[in-house]
Amino acid sequence: MMSSHFGMKLFSGSAHQSLARDIANTLNCPLADVSVTAFPDGETFVKINENIRGEDVFIIQPTCPPTNHNLMELMIMVDAAKRASAGRINAVIPFFGYARQDRKDQPRVPITAKLVADLLSAAGVNRVVTMDLHAAQIQGFFNIPVDHLYGKPIVIRELRKRFGEHCESLTVVSPDVGGVKIARAYSDALGARLAIVAKHRVSATEVEAMQVIGDVEGRDVVLVDDMTETAGTLCAAAEILKNQGAHRIFAAVTHAVIGDLGHKRIEESPIEEVITTDSTPVVRKGKVAPVSVAGIFGEAIQRIHDGKSVTSLFDIDAPSV
């Protein structure tokens, strides 16, 4: 797609090497040579095996589970690049872990999202490229530029493949009140109706859905959320939607950090398909259908390297990249 550019170096941590390779392929730019190993006691060791002096370095590493390991590995890679005299260090974090800890909602708890932002800056990161932060205001935790990409254009294209360009018979559903803004954006883009499931969270892994606000009877519905881990919210919402007479139930989630419990719940739920991105190392399994974000990240990296705007990548109807 693009010719190789002198001055750009792409590195991959160990968190999601397949995505890093796909991004490199979209740029026609091979991944740079780096060794990431561990000492017997578990300490991470990084060695960059080529000259990067003065180069524009992009390190691709989502901080998905194991979160602490992947975050530490990213910071060690950044430090190695800084000490190798890289010209600029860009952390490409398709999934930003700890984003849910963005405020003090209880006494004596940390704001860990801010801590992670400070750690990345202290390590030597000059710019962060990420996608669908749990709360957009986390960008303000950084004292360096943040390019906040959105998975919505990619997911919208997948939904249009299934429901067509005009989705009058479709209802977009937010599985909780906090997700109304993103659900509204999806419904406006698709020309669909909007509904909300009011929920009560019992624990970190269990959710008790309460009631539906909006019309879903006899209609296809799409539950939208920025991320799912145990799928408790999605599956509880799907059950109440089915009880309210919904026809077919789909889910669209940007980040699928799904473990065994999440897969089990999805398979046993009324959800027909979970459309998600490969911002984390999710595999196509059962009802989970990942779509690639390599194109949008590749385009963003190229534009950042060239000093061009990335604003058009936020447009739902932007051409595929």
Number of C-alpha atoms within 10 A of each C-alpha: 8 12 9 13 13 9 14 20 22 22 24 26 20 18 23 21 17 14 23 24 19 17 25 24 17 20 22 15 18 16 18 20 15 15 15 16 14 11 8 7 6 9 11 16 14 19 15 16 10 10 14 19 16 13 18 18 26 26 26 27 28 29 24 24 16 10 15 13 16 21 24 16 23 28 20 19 29 27 19 18 27 19 11 17 15 19 16 20 23 23 26 27 22 31 25 25 22 20 20 14 18 18 14 11 10 7 6 7 10 14 16 17 21 19 16 18 21 16 16 22 18 13 16 21 26 19 21 23 23 22 24 20 23 20 12 11 10 18 19 12 15 20 12 15 14 19 17 17 20 21 24 24 20 22 24 20 17 16 19 13 10 10 15 12 14 12 19 15 14 23 28 31 35 27 28 24 12 12 17 20 11 17 27 19 14 27 23 13 17 22 17 20 22 23 24 24 26 17 18 14 14 10 9 8 13 14 18 17 24 14 15 20 12 14 17 24 15 14 17 19 27 30 27 29 25 21 20 19 17 22 24 22 23 31 25 21 30 28 16 18 26 19 10 15 14 20 15 18 23 21 24 29 22 28 29 29 20 21 14 10 13 19 18 14 17 24 16 9 18 21 23 15 18 22 24 30 25 23 30 25 20 19 12 13 10 13 16 21 16 24 17 17 23 24 18 22 29 21 19 23 24 18 13 17 17 11 9 11 10 17 11 11 20 15 11 18 13 11 9 12 15
